[in-house]
């Protein structure tokens, strides 16, 4: 599901900004990965802090 969303967003961004589609999709997917990775680390730390008490 996330891959389809990244592909759709990447294609739209590449169309409107007149950029190559493949590299734009890869950049959008990388940005999504970083957001999920950073948010996951913060959520994990919060869960550990709650369970420690």
N, C-alpha and C positions, 0 to 999 in steps of 0.2 A: 504494500500500500504506500509506504513512504517513497519507494522508488518511482512509482507512478506519479506521485505528487511532485517529486523533484524533477522528473522529466517534463511534466506539464508546465511547471513554473519556469524551468529552464528554457523550454521552447518559446514561451511567451516573452520572456525577458530578451532572448536572442532575437526574436522577431521585431520587437519594439525598439531595441537599441542597435539593431543591424550588426549583430555579433555572430560569430560562428556558433552553431547550435551545440555541437559536441562538447566544446570546452565550457560553454555556459552551463550546461547540464551538470558537468563534473564540478564546477565551482559551487552551484546551488546545493548539490548533494554533500559536498565537503562542508559547507556552512551549516547544513542541517545536522550533519554528524557532530560538528563541534558544539552546537547548541545542546544536543541531546547528551553528549559526553560530559559537558560542564554542568548541566542541570542534574544529571545522574549522580555525579560526585557530591554535589551539595545536598541532594536528597538523602544520599547514603550516610553522610556525616550527621545529618539531623536525626535520622533513624537510630544511629549508633548512640547519639547523645541521649535520646529519649530512653533507650533500653538500658543504658548504663545506670540510671537512677533507680 
